[in-house]
């Protein structure tokens, strides 16, 4: 992940961000309010929950279910 000006950039999709494209930008908040903009697919992902327990597993499942991973040509 790269960071700057309140946003993060996915440099290498892996782990929680494996369903996102390289260059996707957004913010993963401390209490699991996350937003991501993927310019390759093009998609916007928004997950708003309150809590810390098992959040990375939930985030990963959400992104995998929400993405179809079909790039535009």
LODREN-854678 format. One record per residue: residue number from 1; x, y, z negated of N, C-alpha, C in turn. Coordinates in pm, whole numbers, plus 50000, padded with zeros to 5 digits. Atoms other than C-alpha are relative to their C-alpha. Layout:
# residues N
NUM|X|Y|Z|X|Y|Z|X|Y|Z
...
***
This chain:
# residues 73
1|50083|49882|50000|50000|50000|50000|50087|50125|50000
2|49940|49868|50006|50107|50353|50073|49901|50093|49931
3|50089|49909|50071|49964|50640|49867|50034|50144|50030
4|49979|49857|49982|49918|51013|49910|49870|50075|50006
5|50117|49912|49999|49667|51294|49857|49872|49929|49955
6|50118|50068|50055|49431|51066|49661|49953|49881|50080
7|50038|50115|49919|49413|50798|49931|50111|49898|50003
8|49903|50106|49981|49585|50468|49984|49989|49953|50145
9|50000|50055|49864|49682|50313|50318|50047|49856|49993
10|49962|50140|49995|49696|49941|50385|50115|49987|50100
11|49882|50013|49915|50047|49887|50517|50012|49857|50054
12|50000|50141|49964|50032|49504|50522|49877|49935|49939
13|50119|50063|50057|49688|49344|50483|50035|49866|49936
14|49975|50124|50072|49722|49074|50218|49925|50004|49868
15|50072|50006|50127|49550|48955|49904|49862|50061|50013
16|50132|49936|50000|49249|49175|49830|49970|50068|50133
17|50021|49924|49877|49299|49374|50151|50019|49918|50128
18|49972|50081|49881|49354|49079|50388|49891|50011|50107
19|50109|49986|49903|49014|49140|50556|50003|50136|50072
20|49991|49867|49940|49114|49499|50644|50112|50004|50103
21|49896|49983|49898|49325|49619|50937|50115|50083|49944
22|49886|49915|50035|49671|49769|50905|49963|50144|50032
23|50033|49859|49981|49631|50144|50864|49867|50042|49939
24|50125|49966|50069|49295|50124|50684|50034|50091|49883
25|49973|49907|50108|49272|50408|50435|49880|50006|49906
26|50108|49989|50096|49069|50463|50121|50052|50016|49860
27|49965|49985|50140|49073|50452|49745|49938|49886|49921
28|50049|50103|50092|49043|50174|49490|50004|50059|49860
29|50008|49937|50131|48921|50325|49165|50022|49903|49885
30|49968|50080|50118|49008|50201|48817|49883|49915|49954
31|50117|50075|50045|48651|50087|48747|49923|49940|50117
32|50052|50077|49886|48593|49919|49085|49905|50077|50091
33|50070|49924|49897|48438|50202|49286|50101|50019|50113
34|49903|50001|49892|48615|50150|49617|49937|50046|50131
35|50044|49964|49866|48588|50298|49964|50119|49983|50095
36|49896|50024|49900|48781|50205|50278|49947|50040|50137
37|50032|49966|49862|48780|50340|50634|50095|49925|50092
38|49920|50083|49908|48901|50095|50900|49977|50053|50141
39|50014|49940|49868|48964|50272|51231|50009|49899|50113
40|49985|50102|49897|49040|49950|51422|49865|49937|50031
41|50124|50077|49975|48700|49783|51378|49879|50079|50049
42|49991|49901|50106|48561|50082|51315|49892|49973|49894
43|50090|50033|50110|48402|50024|50975|50030|50084|49878
44|49986|49935|50130|48344|50195|50644|49946|49903|49897
45|50039|50090|50107|48328|49985|50328|49988|50080|49871
46|50023|49929|50125|48185|50117|50003|49946|49901|49898
47|50041|50089|50107|48162|49912|49684|49996|50081|49872
48|50015|49920|50121|48026|50079|49373|49948|49911|49888
49|50038|50073|50121|48025|49881|49050|50071|50064|49883
50|49938|49944|50120|48119|49967|48694|50052|49885|49915
51|49941|50104|50084|48358|49737|48511|50134|49956|50052
52|49866|50043|49964|48698|49575|48518|50011|49848|50015
53|49987|50146|50001|48635|49201|48472|49989|49941|50141
54|49999|50073|49872|48721|48991|48782|49980|50092|50120
55|50031|49907|49892|48707|49300|49001|50075|49968|50128
56|49926|50025|49877|48982|49197|49246|49939|49884|50078
57|50066|50112|49933|48809|48867|49320|49871|50048|50068
58|50125|49946|49943|48479|49051|49375|50030|50090|50119
59|49962|49912|49890|48649|49313|49594|50037|49919|50124
60|49955|50082|49888|48812|49047|49811|49881|49931|50066
61|50117|50067|49943|48486|48854|49856|49910|50099|50073
62|50081|49897|49935|48299|49176|49939|50059|50038|50135
63|49937|49959|49875|48552|49282|50204|49996|49889|50105
64|50006|50112|49905|48561|48935|50361|49860|49983|50056
65|50138|50016|49955|48181|48915|50376|49955|50116|50088
66|50046|49882|49927|48139|49269|50508|50072|50022|50133
67|49924|49975|49876|48405|49258|50780|49978|49890|50101
68|50013|50101|49895|48359|49086|51111|50132|49982|50075
69|49864|50010|49947|48724|49146|51210|50007|49996|50152
70|50000|49994|49855|48641|49215|51577|50050|50138|50043
71|49948|49869|49960|48872|49496|51700|49936|50051|50129
72|50052|49938|49878|48752|49739|51965|50109|49996|50107
73|49903|50002|49890|48919|49715|52305|49974|50115|50094
***
